[in-house]
Amino acid sequence: MSHSPVSDLVLRDPAVAEARHAIDQDPTRPAKGYAAAMDRIRIRGGHRLDGTIPIGGAKNAALTLMPAALLTDQPLTLTNVPRLADIDSMIALLSQLGVGVNANLDVAAPDRRLTLHARAVACATAPYDIVRKMRASVLVLGPLLARHGHARVSQPGGCAIGTRPVDLHLKAMEALGATITLEGGYIEARAPSGGLKGADIVFPTVTVGGTENALMAAVLADGETLIENAAREPEITDLATCLNAMGARIEGLGTNTLRVRGVPRLHAATHAIVADRIETGTYAVAAAITRGRLHLQGTRRGLFEAVIDHLQEAGVAIASTETGVLVDARDHELRGVDVMTKPYPGFPTDMQAQWMALMSTASGAAMITESIFENRFMHVPELARMGADINIHGGSAIVRGRRRLSGAQVMATDLRASVCLVLAGLAAEGETIVNRVYHLDRGYETVEARLAACGAEINRLRG
């Protein structure tokens, strides 16, 4: 049957509907309801942050949970949904595939509810225009194969922070019995006539997306699947928890070995998305870089222990509260601390840029080694424009801290680089203008309003 990308959207929130319409009209630009491509963030630094910041649902978890709706003909309801441009992009893709969407993402909504209902799969193609700007789109591959028996997904291609191939995703699908061909820039995947079959999947290297795709494909496969060397990120545990609530049979949550006993079908469920550990870590660094104090509400320290360990080593006081985590860097002399990015539970690559901004203001030197992505130092020239003393040696950067950075015009190159420059601007003397903040809106909700509420002098300049 024919299916319009908008026909199944029953959006109660006008801003989301506006954003959705903008994506349909021009998929290459950021959604109008969030930020125009020319928006900028202006910051006057030197203000100590003090207050409470609510932490939202994890972007990376939401973008994995949403495709899980394709696994059943009954509704999946997600709460604690972040209101981000990437969420709109996933809504666009799922609606194109035939998923009915009912969203209440209003800022005042107590639980940010999103209901996804895939009564039938109307289309099995994830097109280039969406996949190229949001790599998480490839996560429809496993669910489409498992339930529909066929998937056609655009190859994601390159990425600003480095290559992120999907070969391990494809090998996992092949292990479950799928036939994979690459043609015209698309991945064509077909399940055998009897459906996917349980198998042993051993990842040679840890892959978050590969683990997620394999997990979703395996829940409807006939027989038992063992996924070894699985990624252990909290977002994967959150996905497995949700799938179990839908009727899946997954064991080994939080470990590197997941055992999945396939079931014939899944059913309706309601699931609250886990708090965003990267947003938590980012605002913890915001408190530290301004030598301030922030209560991060709605999160827990178990989600970002590696970041906490390094912050405490640098001299930041951190304590759990009944409703979140308290980060206090008032009157603290922070010192340089080395980090190396690693898969969870190691120090996350998504916190590397923020850590570099903090170390640029700490006493002494710190070595930051990036072991996940090869191009994830593109924020270094922009930090240097603000006076940061950073030298790159291969996959490592030596940061020599300075008491003060200087405000400057800077340009964001990716999501985490954009927030890194905002953090640096909070600590800098004078005015900082961060350009291309549509990157920021992909992963951080109303960041300027949250920081301003805690004492920052920050505002958005509309393009």
C-alpha positions as CSV (number, residue, x, y, z in Angstrom):
1,M,0.0,0.0,0.0
2,S,1.1,3.6,-0.5
3,H,2.3,5.4,2.6
4,S,3.1,9.0,3.3
5,P,5.9,9.9,5.8
6,V,3.4,12.2,7.5
7,S,0.1,10.3,7.3
8,D,0.6,8.2,10.5
9,L,2.0,11.0,12.6
10,V,-0.5,12.0,15.3
11,L,1.6,14.7,17.0
12,R,0.2,16.5,19.9
13,D,3.2,18.8,20.0
14,P,3.1,21.5,17.3
15,A,6.9,22.1,17.5
16,V,7.5,18.4,16.7
17,A,5.0,18.6,13.8
18,E,6.8,21.7,12.5
19,A,10.1,19.9,12.8
20,R,8.8,16.8,11.0
21,H,7.4,19.0,8.2
22,A,10.8,20.7,7.8
23,I,12.6,17.3,7.5
24,D,10.0,16.2,4.8
25,Q,10.5,19.4,2.8
26,D,14.3,19.4,3.0
27,P,16.0,16.3,4.6
28,T,19.4,18.0,4.4
29,R,18.8,20.8,6.8
30,P,18.2,20.7,10.6
31,A,14.6,20.7,11.7
32,K,13.2,24.3,11.9
33,G,11.5,23.5,15.1
34,Y,14.9,23.1,16.8
35,A,17.5,25.2,15.1
36,A,18.2,26.7,11.8
37,A,21.6,25.9,10.2
38,M,22.9,29.5,10.9
39,D,22.0,29.7,14.6
40,R,24.8,30.5,16.9
41,I,25.4,30.4,20.7
42,R,26.8,33.5,22.4
43,I,28.5,33.1,25.7
44,R,30.1,35.6,28.1
45,G,32.3,33.5,30.3
46,G,33.6,33.8,33.8
47,H,30.3,33.0,35.7
48,R,30.3,30.2,38.2
49,L,27.4,27.7,37.7
50,D,25.2,27.0,40.7
51,G,21.9,25.2,40.6
52,T,20.0,22.2,39.4
53,I,19.9,20.7,35.9
54,P,17.4,17.9,35.0
55,I,19.0,15.1,33.0
56,G,16.8,13.7,30.2
57,G,16.5,10.3,28.6
58,A,19.5,9.0,26.7
59,K,19.6,10.0,23.1
60,N,21.6,6.8,22.1
61,A,19.1,4.6,24.0
62,A,16.1,6.3,22.4
63,L,17.5,5.9,18.9
64,T,17.9,2.2,19.6
65,L,14.6,1.6,21.3
66,M,12.5,3.3,18.6
67,P,13.4,0.8,15.9
68,A,12.4,-2.0,18.3
69,A,8.8,-1.0,17.6
70,L,9.2,-2.7,14.2
71,L,9.4,-6.1,15.9
72,T,5.7,-6.2,16.9
73,D,2.3,-5.3,15.5
74,Q,1.3,-4.0,18.9
75,P,2.2,-0.5,20.3
76,L,5.5,0.3,22.1
77,T,5.3,3.3,24.4
78,L,8.5,5.0,25.4
79,T,8.6,7.6,28.2
80,N,11.4,10.0,29.3
81,V,12.0,10.7,25.6
82,P,14.5,13.5,24.8
83,R,13.4,16.2,22.5
84,L,16.1,16.3,19.9
85,A,16.6,16.7,16.2
86,D,17.8,13.1,15.9
87,I,14.6,11.9,17.5
88,D,12.7,13.7,14.7
89,S,14.9,12.0,12.1
90,M,14.1,8.6,13.5
91,I,10.4,9.5,13.6
92,A,10.7,10.4,9.9
93,L,12.3,7.1,9.1
94,L,9.9,4.9,11.1
95,S,6.8,6.7,9.8
96,Q,8.1,6.1,6.2
97,L,8.4,2.4,7.1
98,G,4.7,2.3,8.2
99,V,4.9,3.0,11.9
100,G,2.2,5.0,13.4
101,V,3.5,7.7,15.8
102,N,1.8,9.4,18.6
103,A,4.1,11.9,20.3
104,N,3.7,14.1,23.3
105,L,7.2,15.7,23.6
106,D,6.1,19.0,25.0
107,V,8.6,20.6,27.4
108,A,6.0,20.6,30.2
109,A,5.0,16.9,29.7
110,P,5.9,15.0,32.9
111,D,7.2,11.8,31.1
112,R,7.7,12.8,27.4
113,R,5.7,10.0,25.9
114,L,6.1,8.5,22.4
115,T,3.9,5.6,21.2
116,L,5.0,3.7,18.1
117,H,2.7,1.3,16.4
118,A,3.9,-0.9,13.5
119,R,0.7,-2.7,12.6
120,A,2.4,-3.7,9.4
121,V,5.6,-2.9,7.6
122,A,4.6,-0.7,4.6
123,C,8.1,-0.2,3.3
124,A,11.4,-1.9,4.0
125,T,13.8,0.8,2.7
126,A,15.8,3.2,4.9
127,P,16.7,5.9,2.3
128,Y,20.0,7.7,1.9
129,D,18.7,11.1,2.7
130,I,17.9,10.0,6.3
131,V,20.7,7.5,6.9
132,R,23.4,9.9,5.8
133,K,22.6,12.4,8.5
134,M,21.8,10.0,11.3
135,R,23.8,6.7,11.4
136,A,21.5,5.2,14.0
137,S,19.1,4.7,11.0
138,V,21.0,1.4,10.3
139,L,19.4,0.0,13.4
140,V,16.2,-0.7,11.5
141,L,18.1,-3.5,9.7
142,G,17.8,-6.2,12.4
143,P,14.1,-5.5,13.2
144,L,13.1,-5.4,9.6
145,L,14.8,-8.7,8.8
146,A,13.4,-10.4,11.9
147,R,9.8,-9.5,11.3
148,H,9.5,-8.6,7.6
149,G,12.2,-10.9,6.2
150,H,13.6,-8.1,4.0
151,A,15.5,-4.9,4.6
152,R,17.0,-2.3,2.2
153,V,19.1,0.2,4.1
154,S,21.4,2.8,2.7
155,Q,25.1,2.4,3.5
156,P,25.9,5.0,6.1
157,G,29.2,6.1,4.5
158,G,31.7,8.3,6.2
159,C,31.4,10.3,9.4
160,A,33.0,13.5,10.6
161,I,34.7,11.8,13.5
162,G,36.0,8.8,11.5
163,T,34.9,5.7,9.7
164,R,32.2,3.6,11.4
165,P,31.8,0.5,9.1
166,V,28.8,-1.7,9.5
167,D,30.5,-4.9,8.4
168,L,30.1,-6.5,11.8
169,H,26.3,-5.8,11.7
170,L,26.2,-7.6,8.4
171,K,28.2,-10.6,9.5
172,A,25.9,-10.9,12.5
173,M,22.9,-11.0,10.2
174,E,24.6,-13.6,7.9
175,A,25.2,-15.7,11.0
176,L,21.5,-15.7,11.6
177,G,20.9,-16.9,8.1
178,A,20.4,-13.7,6.1
179,T,21.6,-13.2,2.6
180,I,23.4,-9.8,2.2
181,T,24.2,-8.0,-1.0
182,L,25.5,-4.5,-1.6
183,E,24.1,-2.7,-4.6
184,G,23.8,0.9,-5.6
185,G,24.9,2.2,-2.2
186,Y,22.3,0.1,-0.4
187,I,22.5,-3.0,1.9
188,E,20.0,-5.6,0.6
189,A,19.3,-8.2,3.3
190,R,16.9,-11.1,3.0
191,A,16.0,-13.8,5.6
192,P,15.6,-17.4,4.5
193,S,12.0,-18.6,3.7
194,G,11.7,-20.0,7.2
195,G,12.9,-16.9,9.0
196,L,16.1,-16.2,10.8
197,K,17.7,-19.0,12.8
198,G,19.5,-18.8,16.2
199,A,23.3,-18.9,16.0
200,D,26.5,-18.1,17.8
201,I,27.7,-14.6,17.1
202,V,31.2,-13.7,18.2
203,F,32.2,-10.1,17.6
204,P,36.0,-9.7,16.9
205,T,35.8,-6.2,18.3
206,V,33.3,-4.5,20.5
207,T,30.5,-2.9,18.5
208,V,27.6,-1.1,20.1
209,G,25.5,-0.8,17.0
210,G,26.4,-4.3,15.9
211,T,25.3,-5.7,19.3
212,E,22.0,-3.8,19.1
213,N,21.2,-5.0,15.6
214,A,22.1,-8.6,16.5
215,L,20.0,-8.5,19.6
216,M,16.9,-7.2,17.9
217,A,17.2,-9.7,15.1
218,A,17.8,-12.6,17.4
219,V,14.7,-12.1,19.6
220,L,12.4,-13.4,16.8
221,A,14.9,-15.9,15.4
222,D,14.1,-19.6,15.7
223,G,16.2,-21.2,18.4
224,E,18.9,-19.8,20.7
225,T,21.4,-17.1,19.8
226,L,24.6,-16.5,21.8
227,I,26.2,-13.1,21.3
228,E,29.7,-13.0,22.6
229,N,32.0,-10.0,23.1
230,A,28.8,-8.0,23.2
231,A,29.0,-4.3,24.0
232,R,28.0,-3.5,27.6
233,E,26.8,0.1,27.4
234,P,23.8,1.0,29.6
235,E,21.9,1.8,26.4
236,I,22.2,-1.9,25.4
237,T,21.0,-3.1,28.8
238,D,18.1,-0.6,28.4
239,L,17.3,-2.1,25.0
240,A,17.4,-5.7,26.4
241,T,15.2,-4.7,29.4
242,C,12.6,-3.2,27.0
243,L,12.7,-6.2,24.7
244,N,12.1,-8.5,27.7
245,A,9.2,-6.4,28.7
246,M,7.8,-7.0,25.1
247,G,8.1,-10.7,25.6
248,A,11.7,-11.5,24.5
249,R,13.9,-13.9,26.5
250,I,17.3,-12.3,26.9
251,E,19.8,-13.3,29.6
252,G,23.2,-11.8,30.6
253,L,22.1,-8.2,30.7
254,G,25.1,-5.9,31.5
255,T,27.7,-8.6,30.6
256,N,29.6,-9.3,27.4
257,T,27.7,-12.5,26.7
258,L,24.0,-12.3,25.8
259,R,21.9,-15.4,25.5
260,V,18.7,-14.9,23.5
261,R,16.0,-17.6,23.2
262,G,13.8,-16.7,20.2
263,V,10.1,-16.2,20.5
264,P,7.4,-16.3,17.8
265,R,6.2,-12.7,18.5
266,L,6.5,-9.8,20.8
267,H,3.7,-7.7,22.4
268,A,2.9,-4.2,23.6
269,A,5.0,-2.6,26.4
270,T,5.7,0.7,28.1
271,H,9.4,1.5,28.9
272,A,11.1,4.5,30.5
273,I,14.3,5.4,28.8
274,V,17.4,5.4,30.9
275,A,19.0,8.7,31.9
276,D,21.6,10.1,29.4
277,R,25.1,9.3,30.9
278,I,26.8,11.6,28.3
279,E,24.5,14.5,29.1
280,T,25.2,13.8,32.8
281,G,29.0,13.8,32.3
282,T,28.8,16.9,30.2
283,Y,27.0,18.9,32.8
284,A,29.3,17.5,35.5
285,V,32.2,19.0,33.4
286,A,30.3,22.3,33.2
287,A,30.2,22.5,37.0
288,A,33.9,21.7,37.1
289,I,35.1,24.0,34.3
290,T,33.3,27.0,36.0
291,R,34.5,25.9,39.4
292,G,30.8,25.8,40.4
293,R,28.3,23.4,41.8
294,L,25.4,21.6,40.0
295,H,22.9,19.1,41.2
296,L,22.2,16.8,38.2
297,Q,18.7,15.5,38.8
298,G,17.2,12.3,37.5
299,T,20.4,10.4,36.9
300,R,22.7,8.1,38.9
301,R,26.4,7.8,39.3
302,G,26.4,4.1,38.2
303,L,25.9,5.3,34.6
304,F,29.1,7.3,34.4
305,E,31.5,5.9,36.9
306,A,34.6,6.2,34.7
307,V,33.9,10.0,34.3
308,I,33.3,10.3,38.0
309,D,36.6,8.6,38.8
310,H,38.5,11.0,36.6
311,L,36.7,14.0,37.9
312,Q,37.5,13.0,41.5
313,E,41.1,12.4,40.6
314,A,41.2,16.0,39.1
315,G,39.9,17.4,42.4
316,V,36.1,17.6,41.9
317,A,33.8,16.5,44.8
318,I,30.9,14.3,43.7
319,A,28.2,12.8,45.9
320,S,25.0,10.8,45.2
321,T,21.7,12.3,46.4
322,E,18.2,10.9,46.7
323,T,17.3,12.3,43.2
324,G,20.6,12.5,41.4
325,V,24.3,13.5,41.6
326,L,25.9,16.6,43.2
327,V,29.0,17.9,41.5
328,D,31.0,20.5,43.5
329,A,34.2,22.2,42.2
330,R,33.9,25.4,44.2
331,D,37.3,26.6,45.6
332,H,39.0,23.6,44.1
333,E,42.3,23.7,42.4
334,L,41.8,21.2,39.6
335,R,44.8,19.2,38.2
336,G,45.5,17.5,34.9
337,V,44.4,13.9,34.6
338,D,45.3,11.6,31.8
339,V,42.4,9.7,30.0
340,M,42.2,7.0,27.3
341,T,38.9,6.4,25.7
342,K,37.7,2.8,25.8
343,P,34.5,0.8,25.4
344,Y,32.1,0.8,28.4
345,P,32.8,0.6,31.3
346,G,35.9,2.6,30.2
347,F,36.1,6.4,29.7
348,P,33.6,7.1,26.9
349,T,34.8,8.6,23.6
350,D,31.7,10.8,23.7
351,M,33.2,12.6,26.7
352,Q,36.7,13.1,25.2
353,A,36.1,16.5,23.8
354,Q,34.5,17.8,27.0
355,W,37.4,16.4,29.0
356,M,39.8,18.2,26.8
357,A,38.1,21.5,27.4
358,L,38.3,20.9,31.2
359,M,41.9,20.0,31.1
360,S,42.7,23.2,29.2
361,T,41.8,25.0,32.4
362,A,43.4,22.6,34.9
363,S,46.8,22.9,36.6
364,G,49.6,20.9,34.9
365,A,49.4,18.7,31.9
366,A,47.2,15.8,30.8
367,M,47.4,13.3,28.0
368,I,44.2,12.4,26.2
369,T,44.4,9.3,24.0
370,E,41.5,8.5,21.6
371,S,41.3,4.8,20.8
372,I,37.8,4.6,19.3
373,F,37.6,7.1,16.4
374,E,40.6,8.3,14.3
375,N,39.3,11.8,13.6
376,R,38.0,12.9,16.9
377,F,40.4,15.8,17.6
378,M,38.8,18.2,15.1
379,H,37.8,20.5,18.0
380,V,41.5,21.1,18.9
381,P,42.0,24.0,16.4
382,E,38.9,25.7,17.7
383,L,40.0,25.3,21.3
384,A,43.4,26.7,20.3
385,R,41.6,29.8,18.9
386,M,40.5,30.3,22.5
387,G,44.1,30.0,23.8
388,A,44.2,26.4,24.8
389,D,47.7,24.8,24.7
390,I,47.2,21.5,22.9
391,N,49.6,19.4,20.9
392,I,48.6,16.3,19.0
393,H,50.9,13.3,18.6
394,G,49.2,10.6,16.6
395,G,46.2,9.3,18.6
396,S,47.1,11.4,21.7
397,A,46.8,15.0,22.6
398,I,49.0,16.7,25.3
399,V,47.0,19.5,27.0
400,R,48.8,22.0,29.2
401,G,46.3,23.8,31.3
402,R,46.0,27.6,31.6
403,R,44.2,29.6,34.2
404,R,42.0,31.3,31.7
405,L,40.9,30.8,28.1
406,S,39.9,33.7,25.8
407,G,36.6,34.2,24.1
408,A,36.6,33.8,20.3
409,Q,34.6,32.9,17.2
410,V,34.6,29.1,16.9
411,M,32.9,26.5,14.7
412,A,31.5,23.2,15.8
413,T,32.4,20.2,13.6
414,D,30.3,17.5,15.3
415,L,27.9,16.9,18.3
416,R,30.4,16.5,21.1
417,A,32.8,19.1,19.7
418,S,30.0,21.6,19.8
419,V,29.3,21.2,23.5
420,C,33.0,21.1,24.2
421,L,33.2,24.7,22.7
422,V,30.2,25.8,24.8
423,L,32.0,24.5,27.9
424,A,35.2,26.3,27.0
425,G,33.2,29.5,26.4
426,L,31.7,29.2,29.9
427,A,35.3,29.4,31.4
428,A,36.7,31.9,28.9
429,E,37.2,35.6,29.5
430,G,35.1,37.7,27.1
431,E,32.7,36.7,24.5
432,T,32.6,33.4,22.6
433,I,30.4,32.7,19.6
434,V,29.8,29.1,18.7
435,N,28.8,28.6,15.1
436,R,27.0,25.7,13.4
437,V,25.1,24.7,16.6
438,Y,22.7,22.5,14.7
439,H,25.2,19.8,15.7
440,L,24.5,20.7,19.4
441,D,20.7,20.3,18.9
442,R,21.2,16.7,17.8
443,G,22.1,15.6,21.3
444,Y,21.5,18.4,23.9
445,E,18.1,19.8,24.6
446,T,17.7,23.5,25.4
447,V,21.3,23.6,26.6
448,E,21.4,27.4,26.7
449,A,18.3,27.7,28.8
450,R,19.5,25.0,31.3
451,L,22.9,26.7,31.7
452,A,21.4,30.2,31.9
453,A,19.1,29.0,34.8
454,C,22.3,28.2,36.7
455,G,24.0,31.5,36.2
456,A,25.6,31.3,32.8
457,E,25.4,34.3,30.5
458,I,24.4,32.5,27.4
459,N,21.9,32.9,24.6
460,R,21.0,31.7,21.1
461,L,21.4,34.0,18.2
462,R,18.9,33.0,15.5
463,G,20.1,32.6,12.0
